[in-house]
Amino acid sequence: MAKNQSAEKPNKPAKKDKNKKPNIFVRMGRKLKETFSELKNVTWPSFGKALKATGVVLVVVLIFTVLVTCVNVGFTELLGLMTKWGT
């Protein structure tokens, strides 16, 4: 009976807590792996489509630049009239 008691192993500690986060390097590695696997599934546009989209973006930016500049000049002139009028 004494042999049975010594032969029994003490209770092992429970496995690692599953709610515990892995360290930062493991998480970064997983995220990089997921990112590259998603990039393999991306449908990339053709050169022509990319060129057209770039052109559209440049035209829209140019239009808004002209619009904002006109509004800025208008407000500057208005402010100049108001300050000259007040003196």
Gaussian input, Z-matrix of N, CA and C with variables (Angstrom, degrees):
# hf/3-21g

backbone

0 1
 N
 C     1     B1
 C     2     B2     1     A1
 N     3     B3     2     A2     1     D1
 C     4     B4     3     A3     2     D2
 C     5     B5     4     A4     3     D3
 N     6     B6     5     A5     4     D4
 C     7     B7     6     A6     5     D5
 C     8     B8     7     A7     6     D6
 N     9     B9     8     A8     7     D7
 C    10    B10     9     A9     8     D8
 C    11    B11    10    A10     9     D9
 N    12    B12    11    A11    10    D10
 C    13    B13    12    A12    11    D11
 C    14    B14    13    A13    12    D12
 N    15    B15    14    A14    13    D13
 C    16    B16    15    A15    14    D14
 C    17    B17    16    A16    15    D15
 N    18    B18    17    A17    16    D16
 C    19    B19    18    A18    17    D17
 C    20    B20    19    A19    18    D18
 N    21    B21    20    A20    19    D19
 C    22    B22    21    A21    20    D20
 C    23    B23    22    A22    21    D21
 N    24    B24    23    A23    22    D22
 C    25    B25    24    A24    23    D23
 C    26    B26    25    A25    24    D24
 N    27    B27    26    A26    25    D25
 C    28    B28    27    A27    26    D26
 C    29    B29    28    A28    27    D27
 N    30    B30    29    A29    28    D28
 C    31    B31    30    A30    29    D29
 C    32    B32    31    A31    30    D30
 N    33    B33    32    A32    31    D31
 C    34    B34    33    A33    32    D32
 C    35    B35    34    A34    33    D33
 N    36    B36    35    A35    34    D34
 C    37    B37    36    A36    35    D35
 C    38    B38    37    A37    36    D36
 N    39    B39    38    A38    37    D37
 C    40    B40    39    A39    38    D38
 C    41    B41    40    A40    39    D39
 N    42    B42    41    A41    40    D40
 C    43    B43    42    A42    41    D41
 C    44    B44    43    A43    42    D42
 N    45    B45    44    A44    43    D43
 C    46    B46    45    A45    44    D44
 C    47    B47    46    A46    45    D45
 N    48    B48    47    A47    46    D46
 C    49    B49    48    A48    47    D47
 C    50    B50    49    A49    48    D48
 N    51    B51    50    A50    49    D49
 C    52    B52    51    A51    50    D50
 C    53    B53    52    A52    51    D51
 N    54    B54    53    A53    52    D52
 C    55    B55    54    A54    53    D53
 C    56    B56    55    A55    54    D54
 N    57    B57    56    A56    55    D55
 C    58    B58    57    A57    56    D56
 C    59    B59    58    A58    57    D57
 N    60    B60    59    A59    58    D58
 C    61    B61    60    A60    59    D59
 C    62    B62    61    A61    60    D60
 N    63    B63    62    A62    61    D61
 C    64    B64    63    A63    62    D62
 C    65    B65    64    A64    63    D63
 N    66    B66    65    A65    64    D64
 C    67    B67    66    A66    65    D65
 C    68    B68    67    A67    66    D66
 N    69    B69    68    A68    67    D67
 C    70    B70    69    A69    68    D68
 C    71    B71    70    A70    69    D69
 N    72    B72    71    A71    70    D70
 C    73    B73    72    A72    71    D71
 C    74    B74    73    A73    72    D72
 N    75    B75    74    A74    73    D73
 C    76    B76    75    A75    74    D74
 C    77    B77    76    A76    75    D75
 N    78    B78    77    A77    76    D76
 C    79    B79    78    A78    77    D77
 C    80    B80    79    A79    78    D78
 N    81    B81    80    A80    79    D79
 C    82    B82    81    A81    80    D80
 C    83    B83    82    A82    81    D81
 N    84    B84    83    A83    82    D82
 C    85    B85    84    A84    83    D83
 C    86    B86    85    A85    84    D84
 N    87    B87    86    A86    85    D85
 C    88    B88    87    A87    86    D86
 C    89    B89    88    A88    87    D87
 N    90    B90    89    A89    88    D88
 C    91    B91    90    A90    89    D89
 C    92    B92    91    A91    90    D90
 N    93    B93    92    A92    91    D91
 C    94    B94    93    A93    92    D92
 C    95    B95    94    A94    93    D93
 N    96    B96    95    A95    94    D94
 C    97    B97    96    A96    95    D95
 C    98    B98    97    A97    96    D96
 N    99    B99    98    A98    97    D97
 C   100   B100    99    A99    98    D98
 C   101   B101   100   A100    99    D99
 N   102   B102   101   A101   100   D100
 C   103   B103   102   A102   101   D101
 C   104   B104   103   A103   102   D102
 N   105   B105   104   A104   103   D103
 C   106   B106   105   A105   104   D104
 C   107   B107   106   A106   105   D105
 N   108   B108   107   A107   106   D106
 C   109   B109   108   A108   107   D107
 C   110   B110   109   A109   108   D108
 N   111   B111   110   A110   109   D109
 C   112   B112   111   A111   110   D110
 C   113   B113   112   A112   111   D111
 N   114   B114   113   A113   112   D112
 C   115   B115   114   A114   113   D113
 C   116   B116   115   A115   114   D114
 N   117   B117   116   A116   115   D115
 C   118   B118   117   A117   116   D116
 C   119   B119   118   A118   117   D117
 N   120   B120   119   A119   118   D118
 C   121   B121   120   A120   119   D119
 C   122   B122   121   A121   120   D120
 N   123   B123   122   A122   121   D121
 C   124   B124   123   A123   122   D122
 C   125   B125   124   A124   123   D123
 N   126   B126   125   A125   124   D124
 C   127   B127   126   A126   125   D125
 C   128   B128   127   A127   126   D126
 N   129   B129   128   A128   127   D127
 C   130   B130   129   A129   128   D128
 C   131   B131   130   A130   129   D129
 N   132   B132   131   A131   130   D130
 C   133   B133   132   A132   131   D131
 C   134   B134   133   A133   132   D132
 N   135   B135   134   A134   133   D133
 C   136   B136   135   A135   134   D134
 C   137   B137   136   A136   135   D135
 N   138   B138   137   A137   136   D136
 C   139   B139   138   A138   137   D137
 C   140   B140   139   A139   138   D138
 N   141   B141   140   A140   139   D139
 C   142   B142   141   A141   140   D140
 C   143   B143   142   A142   141   D141
 N   144   B144   143   A143   142   D142
 C   145   B145   144   A144   143   D143
 C   146   B146   145   A145   144   D144
 N   147   B147   146   A146   145   D145
 C   148   B148   147   A147   146   D146
 C   149   B149   148   A148   147   D147
 N   150   B150   149   A149   148   D148
 C   151   B151   150   A150   149   D149
 C   152   B152   151   A151   150   D150
 N   153   B153   152   A152   151   D151
 C   154   B154   153   A153   152   D152
 C   155   B155   154   A154   153   D153
 N   156   B156   155   A155   154   D154
 C   157   B157   156   A156   155   D155
 C   158   B158   157   A157   156   D156
 N   159   B159   158   A158   157   D157
 C   160   B160   159   A159   158   D158
 C   161   B161   160   A160   159   D159
 N   162   B162   161   A161   160   D160
 C   163   B163   162   A162   161   D161
 C   164   B164   163   A163   162   D162
 N   165   B165   164   A164   163   D163
 C   166   B166   165   A165   164   D164
 C   167   B167   166   A166   165   D165
 N   168   B168   167   A167   166   D166
 C   169   B169   168   A168   167   D167
 C   170   B170   169   A169   168   D168
 N   171   B171   170   A170   169   D169
 C   172   B172   171   A171   170   D170
 C   173   B173   172   A172   171   D171
 N   174   B174   173   A173   172   D172
 C   175   B175   174   A174   173   D173
 C   176   B176   175   A175   174   D174
 N   177   B177   176   A176   175   D175
 C   178   B178   177   A177   176   D176
 C   179   B179   178   A178   177   D177
 N   180   B180   179   A179   178   D178
 C   181   B181   180   A180   179   D179
 C   182   B182   181   A181   180   D180
 N   183   B183   182   A182   181   D181
 C   184   B184   183   A183   182   D182
 C   185   B185   184   A184   183   D183
 N   186   B186   185   A185   184   D184
 C   187   B187   186   A186   185   D185
 C   188   B188   187   A187   186   D186
 N   189   B189   188   A188   187   D187
 C   190   B190   189   A189   188   D188
 C   191   B191   190   A190   189   D189
 N   192   B192   191   A191   190   D190
 C   193   B193   192   A192   191   D191
 C   194   B194   193   A193   192   D192
 N   195   B195   194   A194   193   D193
 C   196   B196   195   A195   194   D194
 C   197   B197   196   A196   195   D195
 N   198   B198   197   A197   196   D196
 C   199   B199   198   A198   197   D197
 C   200   B200   199   A199   198   D198
 N   201   B201   200   A200   199   D199
 C   202   B202   201   A201   200   D200
 C   203   B203   202   A202   201   D201
 N   204   B204   203   A203   202   D202
 C   205   B205   204   A204   203   D203
 C   206   B206   205   A205   204   D204
 N   207   B207   206   A206   205   D205
 C   208   B208   207   A207   206   D206
 C   209   B209   208   A208   207   D207
 N   210   B210   209   A209   208   D208
 C   211   B211   210   A210   209   D209
 C   212   B212   211   A211   210   D210
 N   213   B213   212   A212   211   D211
 C   214   B214   213   A213   212   D212
 C   215   B215   214   A214   213   D213
 N   216   B216   215   A215   214   D214
 C   217   B217   216   A216   215   D215
 C   218   B218   217   A217   216   D216
 N   219   B219   218   A218   217   D217
 C   220   B220   219   A219   218   D218
 C   221   B221   220   A220   219   D219
 N   222   B222   221   A221   220   D220
 C   223   B223   222   A222   221   D221
 C   224   B224   223   A223   222   D222
 N   225   B225   224   A224   223   D223
 C   226   B226   225   A225   224   D224
 C   227   B227   226   A226   225   D225
 N   228   B228   227   A227   226   D226
 C   229   B229   228   A228   227   D227
 C   230   B230   229   A229   228   D228
 N   231   B231   230   A230   229   D229
 C   232   B232   231   A231   230   D230
 C   233   B233   232   A232   231   D231
 N   234   B234   233   A233   232   D232
 C   235   B235   234   A234   233   D233
 C   236   B236   235   A235   234   D234
 N   237   B237   236   A236   235   D235
 C   238   B238   237   A237   236   D236
 C   239   B239   238   A238   237   D237
 N   240   B240   239   A239   238   D238
 C   241   B241   240   A240   239   D239
 C   242   B242   241   A241   240   D240
 N   243   B243   242   A242   241   D241
 C   244   B244   243   A243   242   D242
 C   245   B245   244   A244   243   D243
 N   246   B246   245   A245   244   D244
 C   247   B247   246   A246   245   D245
 C   248   B248   247   A247   246   D246
 N   249   B249   248   A248   247   D247
 C   250   B250   249   A249   248   D248
 C   251   B251   250   A250   249   D249
 N   252   B252   251   A251   250   D250
 C   253   B253   252   A252   251   D251
 C   254   B254   253   A253   252   D252
 N   255   B255   254   A254   253   D253
 C   256   B256   255   A255   254   D254
 C   257   B257   256   A256   255   D255
 N   258   B258   257   A257   256   D256
 C   259   B259   258   A258   257   D257
 C   260   B260   259   A259   258   D258

   B1=1.4338
   B2=1.5206
   B3=1.2928
   B4=1.4573
   B5=1.5080
   B6=1.3548
   B7=1.4487
   B8=1.5255
   B9=1.3097
   B10=1.4596
   B11=1.5236
   B12=1.2877
   B13=1.4559
   B14=1.5187
   B15=1.3366
   B16=1.4597
   B17=1.5353
   B18=1.3535
   B19=1.4544
   B20=1.5316
   B21=1.3223
   B22=1.4595
   B23=1.5221
   B24=1.3023
   B25=1.4693
   B26=1.5147
   B27=1.3053
   B28=1.4601
   B29=1.5362
   B30=1.3080
   B31=1.4714
   B32=1.5200
   B33=1.3294
   B34=1.4629
   B35=1.5232
   B36=1.3081
   B37=1.4644
   B38=1.5232
   B39=1.3145
   B40=1.4697
   B41=1.5262
   B42=1.3352
   B43=1.4633
   B44=1.5213
   B45=1.3320
   B46=1.4623
   B47=1.5237
   B48=1.3012
   B49=1.4594
   B50=1.5241
   B51=1.3243
   B52=1.4621
   B53=1.5168
   B54=1.3153
   B55=1.4588
   B56=1.5211
   B57=1.3143
   B58=1.4518
   B59=1.5203
   B60=1.3405
   B61=1.4555
   B62=1.5191
   B63=1.3325
   B64=1.4658
   B65=1.5284
   B66=1.3150
   B67=1.4591
   B68=1.5217
   B69=1.3174
   B70=1.4603
   B71=1.5246
   B72=1.3113
   B73=1.4614
   B74=1.5321
   B75=1.3164
   B76=1.4663
   B77=1.5244
   B78=1.3319
   B79=1.4593
   B80=1.5242
   B81=1.3395
   B82=1.4641
   B83=1.5238
   B84=1.3239
   B85=1.4567
   B86=1.5160
   B87=1.3170
   B88=1.4685
   B89=1.5214
   B90=1.3380
   B91=1.4599
   B92=1.5244
   B93=1.3271
   B94=1.4617
   B95=1.5223
   B96=1.3069
   B97=1.4639
   B98=1.5297
   B99=1.3351
   B100=1.4577
   B101=1.5258
   B102=1.3329
   B103=1.4570
   B104=1.5218
   B105=1.3328
   B106=1.4560
   B107=1.5267
   B108=1.3228
   B109=1.4618
   B110=1.5323
   B111=1.3305
   B112=1.4638
   B113=1.5237
   B114=1.3252
   B115=1.4623
   B116=1.5252
   B117=1.3241
   B118=1.4648
   B119=1.5248
   B120=1.3285
   B121=1.4588
   B122=1.5241
   B123=1.3228
   B124=1.4605
   B125=1.5204
   B126=1.3301
   B127=1.4587
   B128=1.5212
   B129=1.3043
   B130=1.4515
   B131=1.5232
   B132=1.3595
   B133=1.4652
   B134=1.5279
   B135=1.3253
   B136=1.4658
   B137=1.5286
   B138=1.3257
   B139=1.4714
   B140=1.5285
   B141=1.3335
   B142=1.4618
   B143=1.5154
   B144=1.3362
   B145=1.4700
   B146=1.5258
   B147=1.3208
   B148=1.4649
   B149=1.5253
   B150=1.3287
   B151=1.4595
   B152=1.5252
   B153=1.3333
   B154=1.4632
   B155=1.5273
   B156=1.3279
   B157=1.4722
   B158=1.5275
   B159=1.3373
   B160=1.4624
   B161=1.5231
   B162=1.3208
   B163=1.4606
   B164=1.5149
   B165=1.3233
   B166=1.4684
   B167=1.5289
   B168=1.3066
   B169=1.4682
   B170=1.5252
   B171=1.3242
   B172=1.4660
   B173=1.5267
   B174=1.3310
   B175=1.4658
   B176=1.5282
   B177=1.3249
   B178=1.4755
   B179=1.5279
   B180=1.3289
   B181=1.4699
   B182=1.5277
   B183=1.3191
   B184=1.4588
   B185=1.5246
   B186=1.3340
   B187=1.4688
   B188=1.5269
   B189=1.3355
   B190=1.4669
   B191=1.5262
   B192=1.3219
   B193=1.4622
   B194=1.5172
   B195=1.3219
   B196=1.4625
   B197=1.5244
   B198=1.3270
   B199=1.4601
   B200=1.5288
   B201=1.3158
   B202=1.4711
   B203=1.5267
   B204=1.3302
   B205=1.4636
   B206=1.5230
   B207=1.3386
   B208=1.4617
   B209=1.5288
   B210=1.3084
   B211=1.4703
   B212=1.5255
   B213=1.3260
   B214=1.4561
   B215=1.5299
   B216=1.3305
   B217=1.4643
   B218=1.5254
   B219=1.3195
   B220=1.4630
   B221=1.5189
   B222=1.3164
   B223=1.4717
   B224=1.5192
   B225=1.3300
   B226=1.4665
   B227=1.5277
   B228=1.3295
   B229=1.4704
   B230=1.5235
   B231=1.3234
   B232=1.4609
   B233=1.5221
   B234=1.3243
   B235=1.4628
   B236=1.5251
   B237=1.3458
   B238=1.4668
   B239=1.5047
   B240=1.3353
   B241=1.4687
   B242=1.5236
   B243=1.3265
   B244=1.4718
   B245=1.5212
   B246=1.3156
   B247=1.4720
   B248=1.5337
   B249=1.3372
   B250=1.4643
   B251=1.5281
   B252=1.3250
   B253=1.4552
   B254=1.5264
   B255=1.3535
   B256=1.4713
   B257=1.5218
   B258=1.3247
   B259=1.4705
   B260=1.4846
   A1=110.14
   A2=117.79
   A3=120.60
   A4=109.79
   A5=117.80
   A6=120.45
   A7=109.76
   A8=117.58
   A9=120.86
   A10=111.48
   A11=117.19
   A12=120.87
   A13=110.59
   A14=118.30
   A15=119.83
   A16=110.36
   A17=116.79
   A18=119.61
   A19=111.52
   A20=116.36
   A21=118.53
   A22=109.63
   A23=113.82
   A24=118.33
   A25=108.45
   A26=115.75
   A27=117.95
   A28=109.66
   A29=115.31
   A30=119.41
   A31=110.28
   A32=115.97
   A33=120.28
   A34=108.27
   A35=115.70
   A36=116.99
   A37=109.15
   A38=115.14
   A39=119.81
   A40=109.52
   A41=115.68
   A42=119.83
   A43=109.17
   A44=114.89
   A45=119.37
   A46=110.31
   A47=114.39
   A48=120.84
   A49=108.92
   A50=117.23
   A51=120.89
   A52=111.67
   A53=118.77
   A54=121.69
   A55=112.29
   A56=117.44
   A57=120.73
   A58=109.66
   A59=116.81
   A60=121.42
   A61=110.21
   A62=116.65
   A63=118.62
   A64=109.13
   A65=116.25
   A66=117.74
   A67=111.16
   A68=116.73
   A69=123.19
   A70=111.81
   A71=118.58
   A72=121.48
   A73=111.20
   A74=116.40
   A75=120.34
   A76=109.18
   A77=116.89
   A78=120.28
   A79=111.34
   A80=117.41
   A81=120.25
   A82=110.39
   A83=116.76
   A84=120.46
   A85=111.67
   A86=116.53
   A87=120.31
   A88=110.62
   A89=116.22
   A90=120.14
   A91=110.57
   A92=117.77
   A93=120.52
   A94=110.98
   A95=116.49
   A96=120.93
   A97=110.01
   A98=117.50
   A99=121.42
   A100=110.88
   A101=116.73
   A102=120.82
   A103=110.92
   A104=117.15
   A105=120.10
   A106=111.36
   A107=117.53
   A108=118.85
   A109=110.51
   A110=118.04
   A111=120.74
   A112=110.85
   A113=117.42
   A114=120.15
   A115=112.02
   A116=117.16
   A117=119.98
   A118=110.97
   A119=117.66
   A120=121.98
   A121=113.26
   A122=118.11
   A123=121.84
   A124=109.67
   A125=116.03
   A126=121.06
   A127=107.14
   A128=116.58
   A129=121.44
   A130=109.91
   A131=117.61
   A132=119.47
   A133=110.61
   A134=114.07
   A135=118.31
   A136=108.50
   A137=115.30
   A138=119.90
   A139=110.31
   A140=116.92
   A141=120.35
   A142=112.73
   A143=116.27
   A144=119.71
   A145=111.06
   A146=116.40
   A147=120.04
   A148=110.35
   A149=117.16
   A150=121.59
   A151=110.50
   A152=117.85
   A153=121.34
   A154=110.86
   A155=116.50
   A156=120.18
   A157=110.66
   A158=116.70
   A159=120.47
   A160=110.16
   A161=116.36
   A162=120.05
   A163=112.00
   A164=116.90
   A165=120.98
   A166=110.11
   A167=116.96
   A168=120.57
   A169=110.23
   A170=117.82
   A171=120.74
   A172=111.57
   A173=117.81
   A174=120.78
   A175=110.71
   A176=117.22
   A177=120.81
   A178=110.19
   A179=117.29
   A180=120.29
   A181=109.91
   A182=117.64
   A183=121.51
   A184=111.06
   A185=117.50
   A186=121.16
   A187=110.28
   A188=117.18
   A189=119.62
   A190=111.70
   A191=117.82
   A192=120.68
   A193=109.97
   A194=117.23
   A195=120.92
   A196=110.04
   A197=117.03
   A198=120.69
   A199=111.92
   A200=116.68
   A201=120.64
   A202=110.27
   A203=117.55
   A204=120.73
   A205=110.47
   A206=117.15
   A207=120.32
   A208=111.33
   A209=116.43
   A210=119.99
   A211=109.94
   A212=117.27
   A213=121.16
   A214=111.30
   A215=117.07
   A216=120.54
   A217=109.64
   A218=116.94
   A219=120.35
   A220=112.11
   A221=117.02
   A222=119.76
   A223=111.39
   A224=116.97
   A225=120.21
   A226=110.02
   A227=116.27
   A228=119.77
   A229=110.87
   A230=117.12
   A231=120.87
   A232=111.10
   A233=116.48
   A234=119.77
   A235=110.52
   A236=116.80
   A237=120.10
   A238=111.99
   A239=117.50
   A240=120.41
   A241=111.08
   A242=116.10
   A243=118.93
   A244=111.33
   A245=117.83
   A246=119.01
   A247=110.83
   A248=118.82
   A249=120.79
   A250=110.64
   A251=115.72
   A252=120.44
   A253=111.10
   A254=115.63
   A255=120.40
   A256=112.16
   A257=120.46
   A258=121.43
   A259=113.35
   D1=-33.62
   D2=178.17
   D3=-67.19
   D4=-33.52
   D5=179.32
   D6=-66.77
   D7=-37.99
   D8=179.74
   D9=-62.14
   D10=-42.00
   D11=-178.47
   D12=-67.34
   D13=-40.07
   D14=-178.86
   D15=-76.06
   D16=-26.62
   D17=-179.49
   D18=-75.10
   D19=-25.40
   D20=179.10
   D21=-69.59
   D22=134.61
   D23=178.85
   D24=-85.61
   D25=144.53
   D26=176.39
   D27=-66.05
   D28=157.70
   D29=-179.72
   D30=-57.62
   D31=130.61
   D32=177.92
   D33=-76.12
   D34=148.14
   D35=175.83
   D36=-65.52
   D37=151.22
   D38=-178.70
   D39=-62.45
   D40=154.60
   D41=178.30
   D42=-61.81
   D43=168.48
   D44=-178.05
   D45=-55.64
   D46=146.17
   D47=179.64
   D48=-64.07
   D49=126.00
   D50=-177.00
   D51=-72.73
   D52=-18.69
   D53=178.85
   D54=-81.41
   D55=-11.74
   D56=-178.30
   D57=-75.39
   D58=134.43
   D59=-179.82
   D60=-73.45
   D61=143.47
   D62=172.11
   D63=-71.93
   D64=166.61
   D65=-176.78
   D66=-66.40
   D67=169.94
   D68=-171.73
   D69=-62.65
   D70=-36.06
   D71=-177.06
   D72=-69.90
   D73=-36.51
   D74=177.59
   D75=-66.73
   D76=-43.51
   D77=179.52
   D78=-65.14
   D79=-40.36
   D80=178.86
   D81=-65.39
   D82=-40.76
   D83=178.55
   D84=-62.23
   D85=-42.58
   D86=178.45
   D87=-63.12
   D88=-43.17
   D89=-178.15
   D90=-65.14
   D91=-40.10
   D92=177.62
   D93=-64.36
   D94=-41.80
   D95=179.49
   D96=-62.79
   D97=-43.52
   D98=178.09
   D99=-63.64
   D100=-40.45
   D101=-179.05
   D102=-62.89
   D103=-47.07
   D104=-179.06
   D105=-66.66
   D106=-34.82
   D107=178.15
   D108=-68.82
   D109=-33.66
   D110=176.51
   D111=-70.88
   D112=-36.97
   D113=179.90
   D114=-64.42
   D115=-25.93
   D116=177.07
   D117=-68.91
   D118=-24.84
   D119=-178.04
   D120=-91.02
   D121=-3.64
   D122=-177.02
   D123=-73.63
   D124=138.59
   D125=173.30
   D126=-96.40
   D127=109.43
   D128=-176.04
   D129=-82.68
   D130=143.04
   D131=179.27
   D132=-72.96
   D133=157.98
   D134=176.73
   D135=-72.69
   D136=168.82
   D137=-178.80
   D138=-62.48
   D139=-40.26
   D140=179.99
   D141=-62.69
   D142=-43.94
   D143=178.95
   D144=-64.93
   D145=-40.92
   D146=179.26
   D147=-64.44
   D148=-39.32
   D149=179.68
   D150=-66.29
   D151=-42.29
   D152=178.12
   D153=-63.30
   D154=-44.42
   D155=-179.33
   D156=-63.81
   D157=-37.88
   D158=177.90
   D159=-65.34
   D160=-40.81
   D161=177.69
   D162=-62.03
   D163=-43.12
   D164=179.24
   D165=-62.04
   D166=-43.33
   D167=-179.87
   D168=-63.07
   D169=-43.80
   D170=-179.67
   D171=-64.38
   D172=-39.63
   D173=178.28
   D174=-64.68
   D175=-44.30
   D176=179.84
   D177=-63.55
   D178=-41.71
   D179=178.88
   D180=-63.89
   D181=-41.32
   D182=179.12
   D183=-63.31
   D184=-43.29
   D185=179.27
   D186=-61.87
   D187=-46.13
   D188=-179.68
   D189=-67.48
   D190=-32.95
   D191=177.41
   D192=-64.34
   D193=-44.79
   D194=178.28
   D195=-63.74
   D196=-43.24
   D197=-179.73
   D198=-61.51
   D199=-48.19
   D200=-178.58
   D201=-65.57
   D202=-37.26
   D203=178.69
   D204=-64.89
   D205=-41.72
   D206=178.43
   D207=-63.17
   D208=-43.70
   D209=178.62
   D210=-63.51
   D211=-40.77
   D212=179.53
   D213=-63.05
   D214=-44.65
   D215=178.98
   D216=-64.52
   D217=-40.93
   D218=178.66
   D219=-61.34
   D220=-45.79
   D221=178.56
   D222=-66.00
   D223=-35.86
   D224=178.58
   D225=-63.69
   D226=-45.10
   D227=178.00
   D228=-63.88
   D229=-42.01
   D230=178.81
   D231=-61.93
   D232=-42.67
   D233=178.38
   D234=-65.01
   D235=-38.47
   D236=177.03
   D237=-63.36
   D238=-40.65
   D239=177.27
   D240=-65.26
   D241=-39.65
   D242=-178.17
   D243=-68.54
   D244=-38.44
   D245=-178.70
   D246=-74.69
   D247=-33.75
   D248=176.37
   D249=-70.59
   D250=-35.05
   D251=-178.52
   D252=-68.55
   D253=-34.71
   D254=-176.78
   D255=-73.50
   D256=-21.59
   D257=-177.43
   D258=-97.54

